[in-house]
Amino acid sequence: VMDDVTVLYFDDIHFDEVKNSTRKCNDIKTFCCGGRGEQVLIESRFCLGMCKMGRGPLACVPSCCPECLCPCFVKSELWVDDAMTAVETIRMARDSAKERMDMKDY
């Protein structure tokens, strides 16, 4: 048995954008076709949202670049039962970490 485990630290200050990215009409689509729940997307944008954080040699990737051409975006997708509650909890953990590290302006 192999597991695909990813560890996310919700208080990582680089994950500045946490949003509910659940598909439209999720309940109906899940009833008809199945699904994994609601989706939360965590990523980092900078330069007024024009760039996303990347991995490796591409540390800065233009936001307009499609993911199929540049799969090196630093982002995480979480599947949860209640995306709005998860987004709120993750944001509170991140903001609490910034406050503890005295980085309120970041």
TIRO-2110 file (N, C-alpha, C; in Angstrom, 1 decimal):
// TIRO-2110
0.9, -1.2, 0.0, N, 1, A
0.0, 0.0, 0.0, CA, 1, A
0.9, 1.2, 0.0, C, 1, A
0.6, 2.1, -0.9, N, 2, A
1.4, 3.4, -1.0, CA, 2, A
0.4, 4.5, -0.7, C, 2, A
0.9, 5.5, 0.1, N, 3, A
0.1, 6.7, 0.5, CA, 3, A
0.7, 7.9, -0.2, C, 3, A
-0.1, 8.8, -0.6, N, 4, A
0.4, 10.1, -1.2, CA, 4, A
0.1, 11.1, -0.1, C, 4, A
1.1, 11.4, 0.8, N, 5, A
0.9, 12.3, 1.9, CA, 5, A
1.7, 13.6, 1.7, C, 5, A
1.0, 14.7, 1.9, N, 6, A
1.6, 16.0, 1.8, CA, 6, A
1.4, 16.7, 3.1, C, 6, A
2.4, 17.3, 3.7, N, 7, A
2.3, 18.0, 5.0, CA, 7, A
2.2, 19.5, 4.6, C, 7, A
1.1, 20.1, 5.1, N, 8, A
0.9, 21.5, 4.9, CA, 8, A
1.0, 22.2, 6.3, C, 8, A
1.7, 23.3, 6.3, N, 9, A
1.8, 24.1, 7.6, CA, 9, A
0.9, 25.3, 7.3, C, 9, A
-0.3, 25.3, 7.9, N, 10, A
-1.3, 26.4, 7.6, CA, 10, A
-0.8, 27.7, 8.1, C, 10, A
0.2, 27.8, 8.9, N, 11, A
0.7, 29.0, 9.4, CA, 11, A
1.9, 29.5, 8.5, C, 11, A
2.1, 28.9, 7.4, N, 12, A
3.2, 29.3, 6.4, CA, 12, A
2.8, 30.7, 5.9, C, 12, A
3.6, 31.7, 6.1, N, 13, A
3.3, 33.1, 5.7, CA, 13, A
3.3, 33.3, 4.2, C, 13, A
3.9, 32.3, 3.5, N, 14, A
3.9, 32.4, 2.0, CA, 14, A
2.6, 32.1, 1.4, C, 14, A
1.7, 31.3, 2.1, N, 15, A
0.4, 31.0, 1.5, CA, 15, A
-0.5, 32.1, 1.9, C, 15, A
-0.5, 33.2, 1.1, N, 16, A
-1.3, 34.4, 1.4, CA, 16, A
-2.7, 34.3, 0.8, C, 16, A
-2.9, 33.5, -0.2, N, 17, A
-4.2, 33.4, -0.8, CA, 17, A
-4.9, 32.1, -0.5, C, 17, A
-5.9, 32.1, 0.3, N, 18, A
-6.7, 30.9, 0.7, CA, 18, A
-8.1, 31.2, 0.3, C, 18, A
-8.6, 30.3, -0.6, N, 19, A
-9.9, 30.6, -1.1, CA, 19, A
-10.7, 29.3, -1.4, C, 19, A
-12.0, 29.4, -1.4, N, 20, A
-12.9, 28.3, -1.7, CA, 20, A
-13.0, 28.2, -3.2, C, 20, A
-12.5, 27.2, -3.8, N, 21, A
-12.5, 27.0, -5.2, CA, 21, A
-13.4, 25.8, -5.6, C, 21, A
-14.5, 25.6, -4.8, N, 22, A
-15.4, 24.5, -5.1, CA, 22, A
-16.1, 24.8, -6.5, C, 22, A
-16.2, 23.7, -7.2, N, 23, A
-16.9, 23.9, -8.6, CA, 23, A
-18.3, 24.3, -8.4, C, 23, A
-18.8, 24.9, -9.4, N, 24, A
-20.2, 25.4, -9.5, CA, 24, A
-21.1, 24.2, -9.4, C, 24, A
-22.3, 24.3, -8.7, N, 25, A
-23.3, 23.3, -8.6, CA, 25, A
-22.7, 22.0, -8.1, C, 25, A
-21.8, 22.1, -7.1, N, 26, A
-21.1, 20.9, -6.6, CA, 26, A
-22.0, 19.8, -6.1, C, 26, A
-23.0, 20.2, -5.4, N, 27, A
-23.9, 19.2, -4.8, CA, 27, A
-24.6, 18.3, -5.9, C, 27, A
-25.0, 19.0, -6.9, N, 28, A
-25.7, 18.3, -8.0, CA, 28, A
-24.7, 17.4, -8.8, C, 28, A
-23.5, 18.0, -9.1, N, 29, A
-22.5, 17.2, -9.8, CA, 29, A
-22.0, 16.0, -9.0, C, 29, A
-21.9, 16.2, -7.7, N, 30, A
-21.5, 15.1, -6.8, CA, 30, A
-22.5, 14.0, -6.8, C, 30, A
-23.8, 14.4, -6.7, N, 31, A
-24.9, 13.5, -6.7, CA, 31, A
-24.9, 12.6, -8.0, C, 31, A
-24.7, 13.3, -9.2, N, 32, A
-24.8, 12.7, -10.5, CA, 32, A
-23.5, 11.9, -10.8, C, 32, A
-22.4, 12.5, -10.6, N, 33, A
-21.1, 12.0, -11.1, CA, 33, A
-20.1, 11.6, -10.0, C, 33, A
-20.4, 11.9, -8.8, N, 34, A
-19.4, 11.6, -7.7, CA, 34, A
-18.5, 12.8, -7.5, C, 34, A
-17.8, 12.8, -6.4, N, 35, A
-16.8, 13.9, -6.2, CA, 35, A
-16.1, 13.6, -4.9, C, 35, A
-15.2, 14.5, -4.5, N, 36, A
-14.4, 14.4, -3.3, CA, 36, A
-14.7, 15.4, -2.3, C, 36, A
-15.8, 16.2, -2.4, N, 37, A
-16.1, 17.2, -1.5, CA, 37, A
-15.9, 18.6, -2.0, C, 37, A
-15.7, 19.5, -1.1, N, 38, A
-15.5, 20.9, -1.6, CA, 38, A
-14.0, 21.2, -1.6, C, 38, A
-13.6, 22.1, -2.4, N, 39, A
-12.2, 22.3, -2.6, CA, 39, A
-11.7, 23.7, -2.1, C, 39, A
-10.6, 23.6, -1.4, N, 40, A
-9.9, 24.8, -0.9, CA, 40, A
-8.6, 24.9, -1.6, C, 40, A
-8.3, 26.1, -2.1, N, 41, A
-7.0, 26.3, -2.8, CA, 41, A
-6.2, 27.3, -2.0, C, 41, A
-4.9, 26.9, -1.8, N, 42, A
-3.9, 27.7, -1.1, CA, 42, A
-2.8, 28.0, -2.0, C, 42, A
-2.5, 29.2, -2.3, N, 43, A
-1.3, 29.6, -3.1, CA, 43, A
-0.8, 30.9, -2.7, C, 43, A
0.3, 31.3, -3.4, N, 44, A
1.0, 32.6, -3.1, CA, 44, A
1.1, 33.4, -4.3, C, 44, A
0.6, 34.6, -4.3, N, 45, A
0.7, 35.6, -5.4, CA, 45, A
1.4, 36.8, -4.9, C, 45, A
2.2, 37.5, -5.8, N, 46, A
2.9, 38.7, -5.4, CA, 46, A
2.9, 39.6, -6.7, C, 46, A
3.6, 40.7, -6.6, N, 47, A
3.6, 41.7, -7.6, CA, 47, A
2.2, 42.1, -8.1, C, 47, A
1.4, 42.4, -7.1, N, 48, A
0.0, 42.8, -7.3, CA, 48, A
-0.9, 41.7, -8.0, C, 48, A
-0.5, 40.5, -7.7, N, 49, A
-1.3, 39.3, -8.2, CA, 49, A
-0.9, 38.9, -9.6, C, 49, A
0.2, 39.5, -10.1, N, 50, A
0.6, 39.2, -11.5, CA, 50, A
1.5, 38.0, -11.6, C, 50, A
2.1, 37.6, -10.4, N, 51, A
3.0, 36.5, -10.4, CA, 51, A
2.6, 35.5, -9.3, C, 51, A
2.9, 34.2, -9.5, N, 52, A
2.7, 33.2, -8.5, CA, 52, A
4.1, 32.6, -8.1, C, 52, A
4.1, 32.1, -6.9, N, 53, A
5.4, 31.5, -6.4, CA, 53, A
5.5, 30.1, -7.1, C, 53, A
6.8, 29.9, -7.6, N, 54, A
7.0, 28.6, -8.2, CA, 54, A
8.1, 27.8, -7.5, C, 54, A
8.4, 26.6, -8.0, N, 55, A
9.4, 25.8, -7.4, CA, 55, A
10.7, 25.7, -8.3, C, 55, A
11.8, 25.4, -7.7, N, 56, A
13.0, 25.2, -8.4, CA, 56, A
13.5, 26.5, -9.1, C, 56, A
13.9, 26.3, -10.4, N, 57, A
14.5, 27.5, -11.0, CA, 57, A
13.5, 28.6, -11.4, C, 57, A
12.2, 28.2, -11.4, N, 58, A
11.2, 29.2, -11.8, CA, 58, A
10.5, 29.6, -10.5, C, 58, A
11.2, 30.5, -9.7, N, 59, A
10.6, 31.0, -8.5, CA, 59, A
9.5, 32.0, -8.7, C, 59, A
9.5, 32.6, -9.8, N, 60, A
8.4, 33.6, -10.2, CA, 60, A
7.8, 33.2, -11.5, C, 60, A
6.5, 32.9, -11.4, N, 61, A
5.8, 32.4, -12.6, CA, 61, A
4.6, 33.4, -12.9, C, 61, A
4.5, 33.9, -14.1, N, 62, A
3.4, 34.8, -14.4, CA, 62, A
2.0, 34.1, -14.1, C, 62, A
1.1, 34.8, -13.5, N, 63, A
-0.2, 34.2, -13.2, CA, 63, A
-1.0, 33.8, -14.4, C, 63, A
-0.7, 34.4, -15.5, N, 64, A
-1.5, 34.1, -16.8, CA, 64, A
-1.0, 32.8, -17.4, C, 64, A
0.2, 32.3, -17.0, N, 65, A
0.7, 31.1, -17.5, CA, 65, A
-0.1, 29.9, -17.1, C, 65, A
-0.6, 29.1, -18.1, N, 66, A
-1.4, 27.9, -17.8, CA, 66, A
-0.6, 26.8, -17.0, C, 66, A
-1.3, 26.2, -16.1, N, 67, A
-0.6, 25.2, -15.3, CA, 67, A
0.0, 24.0, -16.1, C, 67, A
-0.7, 23.7, -17.2, N, 68, A
-0.2, 22.6, -18.1, CA, 68, A
1.2, 22.9, -18.7, C, 68, A
1.5, 24.2, -18.9, N, 69, A
2.8, 24.6, -19.4, CA, 69, A
3.9, 24.8, -18.3, C, 69, A
3.4, 25.1, -17.1, N, 70, A
4.3, 25.3, -16.0, CA, 70, A
3.8, 24.7, -14.7, C, 70, A
4.0, 23.4, -14.6, N, 71, A
3.4, 22.7, -13.4, CA, 71, A
4.2, 22.9, -12.1, C, 71, A
5.0, 24.0, -12.1, N, 72, A
5.9, 24.2, -10.9, CA, 72, A
5.2, 25.2, -9.9, C, 72, A
4.0, 25.6, -10.1, N, 73, A
3.3, 26.5, -9.1, CA, 73, A
3.4, 25.9, -7.7, C, 73, A
3.6, 26.7, -6.7, N, 74, A
3.5, 26.3, -5.3, CA, 74, A
2.1, 26.5, -4.9, C, 74, A
1.3, 25.5, -4.8, N, 75, A
-0.1, 25.6, -4.4, CA, 75, A
-0.5, 24.3, -3.8, C, 75, A
-1.6, 24.3, -3.1, N, 76, A
-2.1, 23.1, -2.5, CA, 76, A
-3.6, 23.1, -2.7, C, 76, A
-4.2, 22.0, -3.0, N, 77, A
-5.6, 21.8, -3.1, CA, 77, A
-6.0, 20.9, -2.0, C, 77, A
-7.0, 21.3, -1.2, N, 78, A
-7.5, 20.4, -0.1, CA, 78, A
-8.9, 20.1, -0.4, C, 78, A
-9.3, 18.9, -0.2, N, 79, A
-10.7, 18.5, -0.3, CA, 79, A
-11.3, 18.3, 1.1, C, 79, A
-12.4, 19.1, 1.4, N, 80, A
-13.0, 19.1, 2.7, CA, 80, A
-14.5, 19.0, 2.6, C, 80, A
-15.1, 18.8, 3.8, N, 81, A
-16.6, 18.7, 3.8, CA, 81, A
-17.2, 20.1, 3.7, C, 81, A
-16.6, 21.1, 4.4, N, 82, A
-17.1, 22.5, 4.4, CA, 82, A
-16.0, 23.4, 4.1, C, 82, A
-15.9, 23.9, 2.9, N, 83, A
-14.8, 24.8, 2.4, CA, 83, A
-14.8, 26.1, 3.1, C, 83, A
-15.9, 26.7, 3.4, N, 84, A
-15.9, 28.0, 4.0, CA, 84, A
-15.3, 28.0, 5.4, C, 84, A
-15.7, 27.0, 6.2, N, 85, A
-15.1, 26.8, 7.5, CA, 85, A
-13.6, 26.5, 7.4, C, 85, A
-13.2, 25.7, 6.5, N, 86, A
-11.8, 25.4, 6.3, CA, 86, A
-11.0, 26.6, 6.0, C, 86, A
-11.5, 27.4, 5.0, N, 87, A
-10.8, 28.7, 4.6, CA, 87, A
-10.7, 29.6, 5.8, C, 87, A
-11.7, 29.8, 6.6, N, 88, A
-11.7, 30.6, 7.8, CA, 88, A
-10.7, 30.1, 8.8, C, 88, A
-10.6, 28.8, 9.0, N, 89, A
-9.7, 28.2, 10.0, CA, 89, A
-8.3, 28.4, 9.6, C, 89, A
-8.0, 28.2, 8.3, N, 90, A
-6.6, 28.3, 7.7, CA, 90, A
-6.2, 29.7, 7.8, C, 90, A
-7.1, 30.7, 7.5, N, 91, A
-6.7, 32.1, 7.5, CA, 91, A
-6.4, 32.5, 9.0, C, 91, A
-7.2, 32.0, 9.9, N, 92, A
-6.9, 32.4, 11.3, CA, 92, A
-5.6, 31.8, 11.8, C, 92, A
-5.2, 30.6, 11.4, N, 93, A
-3.9, 30.0, 11.7, CA, 93, A
-2.8, 30.8, 11.1, C, 93, A
-2.9, 31.2, 9.9, N, 94, A
-1.9, 32.0, 9.2, CA, 94, A
-1.8, 33.4, 9.9, C, 94, A
-2.9, 34.0, 10.1, N, 95, A
-2.8, 35.4, 10.8, CA, 95, A
-2.2, 35.3, 12.2, C, 95, A
-2.6, 34.2, 12.9, N, 96, A
-2.0, 34.0, 14.2, CA, 96, A
-0.5, 33.8, 14.2, C, 96, A
0.0, 33.1, 13.2, N, 97, A
1.4, 32.9, 13.0, CA, 97, A
2.1, 34.2, 12.7, C, 97, A
1.5, 35.0, 11.8, N, 98, A
2.1, 36.3, 11.5, CA, 98, A
2.2, 37.2, 12.7, C, 98, A
1.1, 37.1, 13.5, N, 99, A
1.1, 37.9, 14.8, CA, 99, A
2.2, 37.5, 15.7, C, 99, A
2.3, 36.1, 15.9, N, 100, A
3.4, 35.6, 16.8, CA, 100, A
4.8, 36.0, 16.3, C, 100, A
5.0, 36.0, 15.0, N, 101, A
6.3, 36.4, 14.4, CA, 101, A
6.5, 37.9, 14.2, C, 101, A
5.5, 38.6, 14.7, N, 102, A
5.5, 40.1, 14.5, CA, 102, A
5.7, 40.5, 13.0, C, 102, A
4.9, 39.9, 12.2, N, 103, A
4.9, 40.1, 10.7, CA, 103, A
3.5, 40.5, 10.2, C, 103, A
2.8, 41.4, 10.9, N, 104, A
1.5, 41.8, 10.6, CA, 104, A
1.3, 42.4, 9.3, C, 104, A
2.4, 43.1, 8.8, N, 105, A
2.3, 43.9, 7.6, CA, 105, A
2.6, 43.0, 6.3, C, 105, A
2.9, 41.8, 6.5, N, 106, A
3.2, 40.9, 5.3, CA, 106, A
2.0, 40.2, 4.8, C, 106, A
END
